[in-house]
Amino acid sequence: MADVLRSRARRKREARRTAPPSEAMRLDRVIHERLRLGMVSALAGAPSLTFTELKAILGATDGNLSVHAKKLEEAGYVACTKGFDGRTPRTEFRLTEEGRRALRRYLEHLEALIDATRRR
């Protein structure tokens, strides 16, 4: 009897491992993180924003904003330009076309999940 129970438990674990991900798990993991979603959303409404502006809008720390900006930049969703405003360093971000498409897909996916939930 114990062997049968172990065998059933093993089959259930294997089925879970090979099951396709749920719809919710197919969300773009780069954008889905709260601060990155905030960054992409803020940039979608402006031609560009400086590091200082994004930091104020999102209430983020320097380090946290830097890490998340780098992730978005590596994904090709955000472009970063660094320069100086007089003697003060100035970092500016803008949403790329790929970033706009990714945000659009993300929002469409969320809307589909919401619609599916409402129909139940």
Biopython code that builds the backbone (N, CA, C, O; Angstrom):
import numpy as np
from Bio.PDB.StructureBuilder import StructureBuilder

atoms = [
    (1, "MET", "N", (0.822, -1.197, 0.000)),
    (1, "MET", "CA", (0.000, 0.000, 0.000)),
    (1, "MET", "C", (0.871, 1.268, 0.000)),
    (1, "MET", "O", (0.583, 2.224, -0.719)),
    (2, "ALA", "N", (1.940, 1.263, 0.816)),
    (2, "ALA", "CA", (2.826, 2.426, 0.884)),
    (2, "ALA", "C", (3.492, 2.680, -0.459)),
    (2, "ALA", "O", (3.687, 3.829, -0.855)),
    (3, "ASP", "N", (3.847, 1.585, -1.175)),
    (3, "ASP", "CA", (4.463, 1.753, -2.494)),
    (3, "ASP", "C", (3.506, 2.404, -3.484)),
    (3, "ASP", "O", (3.918, 3.228, -4.301)),
    (4, "VAL", "N", (2.233, 2.036, -3.412)),
    (4, "VAL", "CA", (1.222, 2.606, -4.304)),
    (4, "VAL", "C", (1.078, 4.096, -4.027)),
    (4, "VAL", "O", (1.013, 4.891, -4.965)),
    (5, "LEU", "N", (1.028, 4.489, -2.753)),
    (5, "LEU", "CA", (0.898, 5.898, -2.389)),
    (5, "LEU", "C", (2.116, 6.704, -2.833)),
    (5, "LEU", "O", (1.981, 7.817, -3.342)),
    (6, "ARG", "N", (3.310, 6.133, -2.637)),
    (6, "ARG", "CA", (4.526, 6.814, -3.088)),
    (6, "ARG", "C", (4.525, 6.989, -4.597)),
    (6, "ARG", "O", (4.930, 8.034, -5.105)),
    (7, "SER", "N", (4.072, 5.970, -5.311)),
    (7, "SER", "CA", (4.029, 6.016, -6.762)),
    (7, "SER", "C", (3.057, 7.099, -7.239)),
    (7, "SER", "O", (3.361, 7.844, -8.171)),
    (8, "ARG", "N", (1.888, 7.183, -6.596)),
    (8, "ARG", "CA", (0.916, 8.223, -6.956)),
    (8, "ARG", "C", (1.483, 9.616, -6.696)),
    (8, "ARG", "O", (1.345, 10.517, -7.523)),
    (9, "ALA", "N", (2.117, 9.780, -5.546)),
    (9, "ALA", "CA", (2.703, 11.079, -5.190)),
    (9, "ALA", "C", (3.783, 11.467, -6.194)),
    (9, "ALA", "O", (3.884, 12.628, -6.589)),
    (10, "ARG", "N", (4.596, 10.479, -6.607)),
    (10, "ARG", "CA", (5.651, 10.745, -7.579)),
    (10, "ARG", "C", (5.048, 11.160, -8.921)),
    (10, "ARG", "O", (5.547, 12.088, -9.558)),
    (11, "ARG", "N", (3.985, 10.488, -9.357)),
    (11, "ARG", "CA", (3.336, 10.844, -10.624)),
    (11, "ARG", "C", (2.745, 12.252, -10.563)),
    (11, "ARG", "O", (2.819, 12.996, -11.541)),
    (12, "LYS", "N", (2.160, 12.620, -9.425)),
    (12, "LYS", "CA", (1.599, 13.967, -9.273)),
    (12, "LYS", "C", (2.693, 15.025, -9.354)),
    (12, "LYS", "O", (2.517, 16.052, -10.009)),
    (13, "ARG", "N", (3.830, 14.777, -8.686)),
    (13, "ARG", "CA", (4.950, 15.728, -8.736)),
    (13, "ARG", "C", (5.459, 15.876, -10.160)),
    (13, "ARG", "O", (5.734, 16.987, -10.611)),
    (14, "GLU", "N", (5.586, 14.765, -10.866)),
    (14, "GLU", "CA", (6.073, 14.814, -12.248)),
    (14, "GLU", "C", (5.095, 15.557, -13.149)),
    (14, "GLU", "O", (5.512, 16.305, -14.033)),
    (15, "ALA", "N", (3.809, 15.360, -12.933)),
    (15, "ALA", "CA", (2.796, 16.051, -13.736)),
    (15, "ALA", "C", (2.875, 17.556, -13.508)),
    (15, "ALA", "O", (2.739, 18.340, -14.448)),
    (16, "ARG", "N", (3.096, 17.958, -12.257)),
    (16, "ARG", "CA", (3.210, 19.391, -11.960)),
    (16, "ARG", "C", (4.442, 19.979, -12.630)),
    (16, "ARG", "O", (4.393, 21.105, -13.126)),
    (17, "ARG", "N", (5.538, 19.245, -12.655)),
    (17, "ARG", "CA", (6.773, 19.735, -13.281)),
    (17, "ARG", "C", (6.622, 19.902, -14.782)),
    (17, "ARG", "O", (7.192, 20.828, -15.360)),
    (18, "THR", "N", (5.867, 19.025, -15.423)),
    (18, "THR", "CA", (5.751, 19.066, -16.872)),
    (18, "THR", "C", (4.531, 19.838, -17.339)),
    (18, "THR", "O", (4.365, 20.050, -18.541)),
    (19, "ALA", "N", (3.667, 20.266, -16.416)),
    (19, "ALA", "CA", (2.471, 21.023, -16.802)),
    (19, "ALA", "C", (2.880, 22.377, -17.351)),
    (19, "ALA", "O", (3.839, 22.985, -16.876)),
    (20, "PRO", "N", (2.149, 22.847, -18.354)),
    (20, "PRO", "CA", (2.477, 24.179, -18.898)),
    (20, "PRO", "C", (2.217, 25.242, -17.837)),
    (20, "PRO", "O", (1.362, 25.054, -16.971)),
    (21, "PRO", "N", (2.943, 26.356, -17.895)),
    (21, "PRO", "CA", (2.731, 27.399, -16.896)),
    (21, "PRO", "C", (1.334, 27.989, -17.019)),
    (21, "PRO", "O", (0.772, 28.046, -18.113)),
    (22, "SER", "N", (0.781, 28.424, -15.903)),
    (22, "SER", "CA", (-0.537, 29.054, -15.934)),
    (22, "SER", "C", (-0.430, 30.366, -16.699)),
    (22, "SER", "O", (0.665, 30.888, -16.910)),
    (23, "GLU", "N", (-1.561, 30.885, -17.104)),
    (23, "GLU", "CA", (-1.575, 32.154, -17.843)),
    (23, "GLU", "C", (-0.884, 33.258, -17.058)),
    (23, "GLU", "O", (-0.129, 34.046, -17.629)),
    (24, "ALA", "N", (-1.133, 33.320, -15.758)),
    (24, "ALA", "CA", (-0.540, 34.383, -14.942)),
    (24, "ALA", "C", (0.985, 34.294, -14.950)),
    (24, "ALA", "O", (1.661, 35.321, -14.884)),
    (25, "MET", "N", (1.527, 33.103, -15.028)),
    (25, "MET", "CA", (2.978, 32.931, -14.987)),
    (25, "MET", "C", (3.635, 33.301, -16.314)),
    (25, "MET", "O", (4.862, 33.351, -16.397)),
    (26, "ARG", "N", (2.846, 33.559, -17.344)),
    (26, "ARG", "CA", (3.404, 33.941, -18.644)),
    (26, "ARG", "C", (3.608, 35.441, -18.766)),
    (26, "ARG", "O", (4.034, 35.924, -19.815)),
    (27, "LEU", "N", (3.309, 36.186, -17.705)),
    (27, "LEU", "CA", (3.536, 37.626, -17.727)),
    (27, "LEU", "C", (5.020, 37.906, -17.903)),
    (27, "LEU", "O", (5.864, 37.138, -17.442)),
    (28, "ASP", "N", (5.328, 38.991, -18.563)),
    (28, "ASP", "CA", (6.718, 39.395, -18.779)),
    (28, "ASP", "C", (7.372, 39.647, -17.426)),
    (28, "ASP", "O", (7.045, 40.624, -16.752)),
    (29, "ARG", "N", (8.281, 38.786, -17.027)),
    (29, "ARG", "CA", (8.898, 38.874, -15.700)),
    (29, "ARG", "C", (9.776, 40.119, -15.549)),
    (29, "ARG", "O", (9.993, 40.591, -14.433)),
    (30, "VAL", "N", (10.270, 40.642, -16.644)),
    (30, "VAL", "CA", (11.093, 41.855, -16.563)),
    (30, "VAL", "C", (10.225, 43.035, -16.144)),
    (30, "VAL", "O", (10.614, 43.815, -15.274)),
    (31, "ILE", "N", (9.064, 43.170, -16.749)),
    (31, "ILE", "CA", (8.181, 44.297, -16.456)),
    (31, "ILE", "C", (7.366, 44.060, -15.181)),
    (31, "ILE", "O", (7.030, 45.013, -14.479)),
    (32, "HIS", "N", (7.054, 42.831, -14.886)),
    (32, "HIS", "CA", (6.096, 42.518, -13.816)),
    (32, "HIS", "C", (6.534, 43.011, -12.433)),
    (32, "HIS", "O", (5.679, 43.286, -11.591)),
    (33, "GLU", "N", (7.806, 43.126, -12.182)),
    (33, "GLU", "CA", (8.290, 43.598, -10.878)),
    (33, "GLU", "C", (7.784, 45.021, -10.652)),
    (33, "GLU", "O", (7.840, 45.851, -11.560)),
    (34, "ARG", "N", (7.295, 45.302, -9.457)),
    (34, "ARG", "CA", (6.604, 46.554, -9.141)),
    (34, "ARG", "C", (7.360, 47.810, -9.569)),
    (34, "ARG", "O", (6.789, 48.667, -10.243)),
    (35, "LEU", "N", (8.614, 47.934, -9.196)),
    (35, "LEU", "CA", (9.362, 49.150, -9.505)),
    (35, "LEU", "C", (9.627, 49.275, -11.006)),
    (35, "LEU", "O", (9.565, 50.376, -11.554)),
    (36, "ARG", "N", (9.921, 48.162, -11.672)),
    (36, "ARG", "CA", (10.155, 48.214, -13.121)),
    (36, "ARG", "C", (8.867, 48.561, -13.866)),
    (36, "ARG", "O", (8.900, 49.302, -14.848)),
    (37, "LEU", "N", (7.737, 48.032, -13.407)),
    (37, "LEU", "CA", (6.452, 48.386, -14.016)),
    (37, "LEU", "C", (6.191, 49.879, -13.831)),
    (37, "LEU", "O", (5.704, 50.543, -14.746)),
    (38, "GLY", "N", (6.506, 50.396, -12.670)),
    (38, "GLY", "CA", (6.352, 51.829, -12.429)),
    (38, "GLY", "C", (7.239, 52.659, -13.344)),
    (38, "GLY", "O", (6.811, 53.684, -13.874)),
    (39, "MET", "N", (8.471, 52.213, -13.524)),
    (39, "MET", "CA", (9.403, 52.938, -14.399)),
    (39, "MET", "C", (8.900, 52.960, -15.835)),
    (39, "MET", "O", (8.871, 54.011, -16.474)),
    (40, "VAL", "N", (8.507, 51.805, -16.335)),
    (40, "VAL", "CA", (8.046, 51.695, -17.714)),
    (40, "VAL", "C", (6.769, 52.509, -17.899)),
    (40, "VAL", "O", (6.601, 53.173, -18.922)),
    (41, "SER", "N", (5.881, 52.465, -16.931)),
    (41, "SER", "CA", (4.626, 53.222, -17.011)),
    (41, "SER", "C", (4.895, 54.722, -17.010)),
    (41, "SER", "O", (4.301, 55.458, -17.797)),
    (42, "ALA", "N", (5.773, 55.174, -16.143)),
    (42, "ALA", "CA", (6.110, 56.600, -16.088)),
    (42, "ALA", "C", (6.747, 57.048, -17.391)),
    (42, "ALA", "O", (6.431, 58.121, -17.904)),
    (43, "LEU", "N", (7.640, 56.231, -17.927)),
    (43, "LEU", "CA", (8.323, 56.591, -19.173)),
    (43, "LEU", "C", (7.381, 56.540, -20.380)),
    (43, "LEU", "O", (7.611, 57.222, -21.379)),
    (44, "ALA", "N", (6.332, 55.738, -20.287)),
    (44, "ALA", "CA", (5.373, 55.661, -21.389)),
    (44, "ALA", "C", (4.608, 56.971, -21.538)),
    (44, "ALA", "O", (4.102, 57.278, -22.617)),
    (45, "GLY", "N", (4.525, 57.740, -20.460)),
    (45, "GLY", "CA", (3.788, 58.991, -20.503)),
    (45, "GLY", "C", (4.647, 60.221, -20.716)),
    (45, "GLY", "O", (4.144, 61.342, -20.652)),
    (46, "ALA", "N", (5.925, 60.033, -20.966)),
    (46, "ALA", "CA", (6.828, 61.174, -21.157)),
    (46, "ALA", "C", (7.875, 60.815, -22.201)),
    (46, "ALA", "O", (8.231, 59.644, -22.338)),
    (47, "PRO", "N", (8.373, 61.801, -22.936)),
    (47, "PRO", "CA", (9.424, 61.488, -23.916)),
    (47, "PRO", "C", (10.678, 60.941, -23.240)),
    (47, "PRO", "O", (11.341, 60.052, -23.773)),
    (48, "SER", "N", (11.002, 61.482, -22.057)),
    (48, "SER", "CA", (12.136, 60.982, -21.273)),
    (48, "SER", "C", (11.999, 61.531, -19.862)),
    (48, "SER", "O", (11.307, 62.521, -19.625)),
    (49, "LEU", "N", (12.674, 60.869, -18.930)),
    (49, "LEU", "CA", (12.713, 61.316, -17.536)),
    (49, "LEU", "C", (14.129, 61.153, -17.018)),
    (49, "LEU", "O", (14.836, 60.222, -17.405)),
    (50, "THR", "N", (14.538, 62.048, -16.154)),
    (50, "THR", "CA", (15.868, 61.930, -15.553)),
    (50, "THR", "C", (15.807, 60.944, -14.393)),
    (50, "THR", "O", (14.736, 60.583, -13.904)),
    (51, "PHE", "N", (16.985, 60.525, -13.975)),
    (51, "PHE", "CA", (17.109, 59.632, -12.827)),
    (51, "PHE", "C", (16.422, 60.259, -11.613)),
    (51, "PHE", "O", (15.683, 59.588, -10.892)),
    (52, "THR", "N", (16.672, 61.540, -11.397)),
    (52, "THR", "CA", (16.107, 62.247, -10.246)),
    (52, "THR", "C", (14.584, 62.303, -10.331)),
    (52, "THR", "O", (13.902, 62.136, -9.320)),
    (53, "GLU", "N", (14.049, 62.535, -11.521)),
    (53, "GLU", "CA", (12.593, 62.582, -11.690)),
    (53, "GLU", "C", (11.966, 61.219, -11.422)),
    (53, "GLU", "O", (10.963, 61.119, -10.715)),
    (54, "LEU", "N", (12.560, 60.169, -11.988)),
    (54, "LEU", "CA", (12.041, 58.821, -11.748)),
    (54, "LEU", "C", (12.115, 58.458, -10.272)),
    (54, "LEU", "O", (11.181, 57.876, -9.720)),
    (55, "LYS", "N", (13.204, 58.797, -9.650)),
    (55, "LYS", "CA", (13.394, 58.513, -8.224)),
    (55, "LYS", "C", (12.280, 59.170, -7.404)),
    (55, "LYS", "O", (11.725, 58.546, -6.500)),
    (56, "ALA", "N", (11.955, 60.419, -7.716)),
    (56, "ALA", "CA", (10.908, 61.130, -6.992)),
    (56, "ALA", "C", (9.521, 60.541, -7.283)),
    (56, "ALA", "O", (8.717, 60.366, -6.368)),
    (57, "ILE", "N", (9.247, 60.242, -8.534)),
    (57, "ILE", "CA", (7.946, 59.689, -8.924)),
    (57, "ILE", "C", (7.694, 58.358, -8.221)),
    (57, "ILE", "O", (6.595, 58.101, -7.730)),
    (58, "LEU", "N", (8.725, 57.516, -8.180)),
    (58, "LEU", "CA", (8.570, 56.154, -7.671)),
    (58, "LEU", "C", (8.887, 56.010, -6.188)),
    (58, "LEU", "O", (8.577, 54.984, -5.583)),
    (59, "GLY", "N", (9.497, 57.023, -5.606)),
    (59, "GLY", "CA", (9.879, 56.926, -4.200)),
    (59, "GLY", "C", (10.933, 55.854, -3.979)),
    (59, "GLY", "O", (10.908, 55.147, -2.972)),
    (60, "ALA", "N", (11.842, 55.737, -4.909)),
    (60, "ALA", "CA", (12.875, 54.695, -4.859)),
    (60, "ALA", "C", (14.189, 55.252, -4.325)),
    (60, "ALA", "O", (14.415, 56.462, -4.321)),
    (61, "THR", "N", (15.037, 54.353, -3.881)),
    (61, "THR", "CA", (16.389, 54.751, -3.483)),
    (61, "THR", "C", (17.277, 54.754, -4.719)),
    (61, "THR", "O", (16.922, 54.173, -5.744)),
    (62, "ASP", "N", (18.417, 55.399, -4.625)),
    (62, "ASP", "CA", (19.367, 55.434, -5.748)),
    (62, "ASP", "C", (19.743, 54.026, -6.191)),
    (62, "ASP", "O", (19.675, 53.695, -7.374)),
    (63, "GLY", "N", (20.138, 53.208, -5.230)),
    (63, "GLY", "CA", (20.605, 51.857, -5.558)),
    (63, "GLY", "C", (19.515, 51.006, -6.176)),
    (63, "GLY", "O", (19.751, 50.303, -7.159)),
    (64, "ASN", "N", (18.311, 51.067, -5.599)),
    (64, "ASN", "CA", (17.203, 50.275, -6.104)),
    (64, "ASN", "C", (16.843, 50.689, -7.527)),
    (64, "ASN", "O", (16.647, 49.838, -8.395)),
    (65, "LEU", "N", (16.757, 51.982, -7.761)),
    (65, "LEU", "CA", (16.428, 52.483, -9.093)),
    (65, "LEU", "C", (17.509, 52.093, -10.101)),
    (65, "LEU", "O", (17.193, 51.711, -11.228)),
    (66, "SER", "N", (18.763, 52.184, -9.710)),
    (66, "SER", "CA", (19.872, 51.817, -10.604)),
    (66, "SER", "C", (19.795, 50.353, -11.030)),
    (66, "SER", "O", (19.959, 50.034, -12.208)),
    (67, "VAL", "N", (19.549, 49.477, -10.079)),
    (67, "VAL", "CA", (19.492, 48.041, -10.367)),
    (67, "VAL", "C", (18.352, 47.737, -11.337)),
    (67, "VAL", "O", (18.533, 47.001, -12.307)),
    (68, "HIS", "N", (17.186, 48.305, -11.071)),
    (68, "HIS", "CA", (16.029, 48.022, -11.925)),
    (68, "HIS", "C", (16.166, 48.680, -13.298)),
    (68, "HIS", "O", (15.730, 48.114, -14.301)),
    (69, "ALA", "N", (16.757, 49.850, -13.350)),
    (69, "ALA", "CA", (16.992, 50.510, -14.636)),
    (69, "ALA", "C", (17.934, 49.662, -15.488)),
    (69, "ALA", "O", (17.743, 49.544, -16.698)),
    (70, "LYS", "N", (18.936, 49.082, -14.863)),
    (70, "LYS", "CA", (19.891, 48.239, -15.590)),
    (70, "LYS", "C", (19.189, 47.012, -16.172)),
    (70, "LYS", "O", (19.463, 46.622, -17.307)),
    (71, "LYS", "N", (18.292, 46.407, -15.407)),
    (71, "LYS", "CA", (17.532, 45.247, -15.904)),
    (71, "LYS", "C", (16.712, 45.628, -17.135)),
    (71, "LYS", "O", (16.698, 44.903, -18.129)),
    (72, "LEU", "N", (16.035, 46.764, -17.059)),
    (72, "LEU", "CA", (15.225, 47.215, -18.191)),
    (72, "LEU", "C", (16.097, 47.564, -19.396)),
    (72, "LEU", "O", (15.716, 47.317, -20.540)),
    (73, "GLU", "N", (17.250, 48.131, -19.131)),
    (73, "GLU", "CA", (18.183, 48.476, -20.204)),
    (73, "GLU", "C", (18.714, 47.208, -20.872)),
    (73, "GLU", "O", (18.799, 47.142, -22.099)),
    (74, "GLU", "N", (19.071, 46.204, -20.072)),
    (74, "GLU", "CA", (19.577, 44.935, -20.612)),
    (74, "GLU", "C", (18.520, 44.233, -21.468)),
    (74, "GLU", "O", (18.851, 43.562, -22.445)),
    (75, "ALA", "N", (17.253, 44.392, -21.098)),
    (75, "ALA", "CA", (16.159, 43.779, -21.864)),
    (75, "ALA", "C", (15.856, 44.563, -23.140)),
    (75, "ALA", "O", (15.110, 44.088, -23.997)),
    (76, "GLY", "N", (16.430, 45.758, -23.269)),
    (76, "GLY", "CA", (16.185, 46.586, -24.442)),
    (76, "GLY", "C", (14.914, 47.409, -24.331)),
    (76, "GLY", "O", (14.452, 47.964, -25.328)),
    (77, "TYR", "N", (14.337, 47.498, -23.131)),
    (77, "TYR", "CA", (13.085, 48.226, -22.933)),
    (77, "TYR", "C", (13.317, 49.709, -22.649)),
    (77, "TYR", "O", (12.438, 50.536, -22.894)),
    (78, "VAL", "N", (14.483, 50.039, -22.141)),
    (78, "VAL", "CA", (14.790, 51.416, -21.758)),
    (78, "VAL", "C", (16.166, 51.783, -22.310)),
    (78, "VAL", "O", (17.094, 50.975, -22.286)),
    (79, "ALA", "N", (16.279, 53.006, -22.804)),
    (79, "ALA", "CA", (17.576, 53.526, -23.239)),
    (79, "ALA", "C", (18.017, 54.577, -22.229)),
    (79, "ALA", "O", (17.203, 55.347, -21.718)),
    (80, "CYS", "N", (19.305, 54.597, -21.953)),
    (80, "CYS", "CA", (19.868, 55.490, -20.946)),
    (80, "CYS", "C", (20.951, 56.338, -21.604)),
    (80, "CYS", "O", (21.817, 55.823, -22.312)),
    (81, "THR", "N", (20.890, 57.642, -21.361)),
    (81, "THR", "CA", (21.957, 58.527, -21.817)),
    (81, "THR", "C", (22.493, 59.281, -20.612)),
    (81, "THR", "O", (21.738, 59.787, -19.782)),
    (82, "LYS", "N", (23.819, 59.341, -20.539)),
    (82, "LYS", "CA", (24.471, 60.019, -19.423)),
    (82, "LYS", "C", (25.217, 61.225, -19.955)),
    (82, "LYS", "O", (25.832, 61.183, -21.020)),
    (83, "GLY", "N", (25.149, 62.280, -19.201)),
    (83, "GLY", "CA", (25.840, 63.495, -19.596)),
    (83, "GLY", "C", (25.954, 64.420, -18.395)),
    (83, "GLY", "O", (25.875, 63.989, -17.245)),
    (84, "PHE", "N", (26.138, 65.684, -18.685)),
    (84, "PHE", "CA", (26.265, 66.669, -17.618)),
    (84, "PHE", "C", (25.361, 67.845, -17.905)),
    (84, "PHE", "O", (25.173, 68.242, -19.055)),
    (85, "ASP", "N", (24.810, 68.389, -16.853)),
    (85, "ASP", "CA", (24.057, 69.636, -16.898)),
    (85, "ASP", "C", (24.920, 70.637, -16.145)),
    (85, "ASP", "O", (24.813, 70.773, -14.926)),
    (86, "GLY", "N", (25.773, 71.333, -16.882)),
    (86, "GLY", "CA", (26.811, 72.140, -16.240)),
    (86, "GLY", "C", (27.854, 71.184, -15.683)),
    (86, "GLY", "O", (28.488, 70.443, -16.435)),
    (87, "ARG", "N", (28.030, 71.198, -14.388)),
    (87, "ARG", "CA", (28.985, 70.275, -13.751)),
    (87, "ARG", "C", (28.285, 69.120, -13.042)),
    (87, "ARG", "O", (28.932, 68.271, -12.430)),
    (88, "THR", "N", (26.952, 69.100, -13.133)),
    (88, "THR", "CA", (26.167, 68.076, -12.448)),
    (88, "THR", "C", (25.896, 66.903, -13.391)),
    (88, "THR", "O", (25.425, 67.106, -14.510)),
    (89, "PRO", "N", (26.189, 65.679, -12.949)),
    (89, "PRO", "CA", (25.872, 64.509, -13.783)),
    (89, "PRO", "C", (24.366, 64.421, -14.018)),
    (89, "PRO", "O", (23.567, 64.724, -13.132)),
    (90, "ARG", "N", (23.995, 64.004, -15.221)),
    (90, "ARG", "CA", (22.576, 63.882, -15.567)),
    (90, "ARG", "C", (22.372, 62.571, -16.323)),
    (90, "ARG", "O", (22.961, 62.350, -17.381)),
    (91, "THR", "N", (21.535, 61.714, -15.765)),
    (91, "THR", "CA", (21.188, 60.454, -16.404)),
    (91, "THR", "C", (19.733, 60.553, -16.841)),
    (91, "THR", "O", (18.851, 60.885, -16.049)),
    (92, "GLU", "N", (19.503, 60.261, -18.102)),
    (92, "GLU", "CA", (18.161, 60.385, -18.651)),
    (92, "GLU", "C", (17.727, 59.049, -19.241)),
    (92, "GLU", "O", (18.523, 58.351, -19.870)),
    (93, "PHE", "N", (16.467, 58.700, -19.037)),
    (93, "PHE", "CA", (15.919, 57.439, -19.537)),
    (93, "PHE", "C", (14.776, 57.737, -20.492)),
    (93, "PHE", "O", (14.038, 58.709, -20.334)),
    (94, "ARG", "N", (14.654, 56.868, -21.485)),
    (94, "ARG", "CA", (13.489, 56.916, -22.370)),
    (94, "ARG", "C", (13.076, 55.487, -22.685)),
    (94, "ARG", "O", (13.902, 54.575, -22.693)),
    (95, "LEU", "N", (11.806, 55.308, -22.941)),
    (95, "LEU", "CA", (11.269, 54.001, -23.288)),
    (95, "LEU", "C", (11.544, 53.732, -24.758)),
    (95, "LEU", "O", (11.251, 54.577, -25.604)),
    (96, "THR", "N", (12.095, 52.581, -25.074)),
    (96, "THR", "CA", (12.369, 52.218, -26.465)),
    (96, "THR", "C", (11.088, 51.683, -27.119)),
    (96, "THR", "O", (10.096, 51.431, -26.436)),
    (97, "GLU", "N", (11.118, 51.516, -28.428)),
    (97, "GLU", "CA", (9.968, 50.923, -29.122)),
    (97, "GLU", "C", (9.703, 49.514, -28.603)),
    (97, "GLU", "O", (8.552, 49.120, -28.413)),
    (98, "GLU", "N", (10.779, 48.757, -28.374)),
    (98, "GLU", "CA", (10.615, 47.405, -27.819)),
    (98, "GLU", "C", (9.958, 47.475, -26.447)),
    (98, "GLU", "O", (9.124, 46.634, -26.112)),
    (99, "GLY", "N", (10.331, 48.470, -25.657)),
    (99, "GLY", "CA", (9.727, 48.661, -24.338)),
    (99, "GLY", "C", (8.247, 48.989, -24.441)),
    (99, "GLY", "O", (7.444, 48.500, -23.647)),
    (100, "ARG", "N", (7.881, 49.817, -25.419)),
    (100, "ARG", "CA", (6.455, 50.149, -25.630)),
    (100, "ARG", "C", (5.665, 48.919, -26.041)),
    (100, "ARG", "O", (4.547, 48.706, -25.573)),
    (101, "ARG", "N", (6.250, 48.105, -26.923)),
    (101, "ARG", "CA", (5.567, 46.865, -27.331)),
    (101, "ARG", "C", (5.428, 45.913, -26.157)),
    (101, "ARG", "O", (4.384, 45.283, -25.987)),
    (102, "ALA", "N", (6.472, 45.802, -25.347)),
    (102, "ALA", "CA", (6.432, 44.904, -24.188)),
    (102, "ALA", "C", (5.372, 45.365, -23.191)),
    (102, "ALA", "O", (4.639, 44.540, -22.646)),
    (103, "LEU", "N", (5.283, 46.660, -22.948)),
    (103, "LEU", "CA", (4.268, 47.185, -22.032)),
    (103, "LEU", "C", (2.878, 46.935, -22.594)),
    (103, "LEU", "O", (1.972, 46.548, -21.855)),
    (104, "ARG", "N", (2.699, 47.149, -23.880)),
    (104, "ARG", "CA", (1.396, 46.900, -24.509)),
    (104, "ARG", "C", (0.996, 45.429, -24.357)),
    (104, "ARG", "O", (-0.142, 45.127, -23.997)),
    (105, "ARG", "N", (1.939, 44.513, -24.633)),
    (105, "ARG", "CA", (1.662, 43.073, -24.486)),
    (105, "ARG", "C", (1.320, 42.738, -23.037)),
    (105, "ARG", "O", (0.396, 41.969, -22.769)),
    (106, "TYR", "N", (2.067, 43.318, -22.114)),
    (106, "TYR", "CA", (1.853, 43.070, -20.689)),
    (106, "TYR", "C", (0.439, 43.511, -20.289)),
    (106, "TYR", "O", (-0.280, 42.768, -19.621)),
    (107, "LEU", "N", (0.053, 44.702, -20.692)),
    (107, "LEU", "CA", (-1.274, 45.219, -20.342)),
    (107, "LEU", "C", (-2.388, 44.399, -20.998)),
    (107, "LEU", "O", (-3.420, 44.145, -20.376)),
    (108, "GLU", "N", (-2.184, 43.987, -22.243)),
    (108, "GLU", "CA", (-3.172, 43.137, -22.915)),
    (108, "GLU", "C", (-3.324, 41.804, -22.187)),
    (108, "GLU", "O", (-4.430, 41.281, -22.044)),
    (109, "HIS", "N", (-2.208, 41.271, -21.735)),
    (109, "HIS", "CA", (-2.244, 40.007, -21.000)),
    (109, "HIS", "C", (-3.021, 40.178, -19.691)),
    (109, "HIS", "O", (-3.857, 39.341, -19.350)),
    (110, "LEU", "N", (-2.747, 41.254, -18.964)),
    (110, "LEU", "CA", (-3.480, 41.513, -17.719)),
    (110, "LEU", "C", (-4.974, 41.673, -17.987)),
    (110, "LEU", "O", (-5.800, 41.142, -17.245)),
    (111, "GLU", "N", (-5.320, 42.399, -19.041)),
    (111, "GLU", "CA", (-6.730, 42.585, -19.384)),
    (111, "GLU", "C", (-7.397, 41.258, -19.693)),
    (111, "GLU", "O", (-8.538, 41.036, -19.288)),
    (112, "ALA", "N", (-6.711, 40.367, -20.404)),
    (112, "ALA", "CA", (-7.257, 39.048, -20.710)),
    (112, "ALA", "C", (-7.472, 38.235, -19.434)),
    (112, "ALA", "O", (-8.480, 37.540, -19.302)),
    (113, "LEU", "N", (-6.530, 38.319, -18.497)),
    (113, "LEU", "CA", (-6.686, 37.613, -17.222)),
    (113, "LEU", "C", (-7.882, 38.154, -16.439)),
    (113, "LEU", "O", (-8.649, 37.390, -15.854)),
    (114, "ILE", "N", (-8.030, 39.463, -16.435)),
    (114, "ILE", "CA", (-9.162, 40.087, -15.735)),
    (114, "ILE", "C", (-10.479, 39.668, -16.382)),
    (114, "ILE", "O", (-11.427, 39.310, -15.684)),
    (115, "ASP", "N", (-10.542, 39.710, -17.704)),
    (115, "ASP", "CA", (-11.760, 39.294, -18.409)),
    (115, "ASP", "C", (-12.108, 37.834, -18.117)),
    (115, "ASP", "O", (-13.270, 37.501, -17.881)),
    (116, "ALA", "N", (-11.101, 36.976, -18.134)),
    (116, "ALA", "CA", (-11.333, 35.552, -17.858)),
    (116, "ALA", "C", (-11.852, 35.351, -16.442)),
    (116, "ALA", "O", (-12.714, 34.505, -16.208)),
    (117, "THR", "N", (-11.336, 36.115, -15.510)),
    (117, "THR", "CA", (-11.765, 35.994, -14.121)),
    (117, "THR", "C", (-13.209, 36.475, -13.959)),
    (117, "THR", "O", (-13.982, 35.872, -13.214)),
    (118, "ARG", "N", (-13.568, 37.530, -14.636)),
    (118, "ARG", "CA", (-14.933, 38.085, -14.540)),
    (118, "ARG", "C", (-15.956, 37.145, -15.152)),
    (118, "ARG", "O", (-17.108, 37.128, -14.717)),
    (119, "ARG", "N", (-15.573, 36.372, -16.139)),
    (119, "ARG", "CA", (-16.518, 35.442, -16.800)),
    (119, "ARG", "C", (-16.807, 34.217, -15.963)),
    (119, "ARG", "O", (-17.761, 33.495, -16.251)),
    (120, "ARG", "N", (-16.028, 33.963, -14.953)),
    (120, "ARG", "CA", (-16.235, 32.744, -14.140)),
    (120, "ARG", "C", (-17.416, 32.866, -13.253)),
    (120, "ARG", "O", (-17.728, 31.937, -12.509)),
]
sb = StructureBuilder()
sb.init_structure("model")
sb.init_model(0)
sb.init_chain("A")
sb.init_seg("    ")
for serial, (resi, resn, name, xyz) in enumerate(atoms, 1):
    if name == "N":
        sb.init_residue(resn, " ", resi, " ")
    sb.init_atom(name, np.array(xyz, "f"), 0.0, 1.0, " ", f" {name:<3s}", serial, name[0])
structure = sb.get_structure()
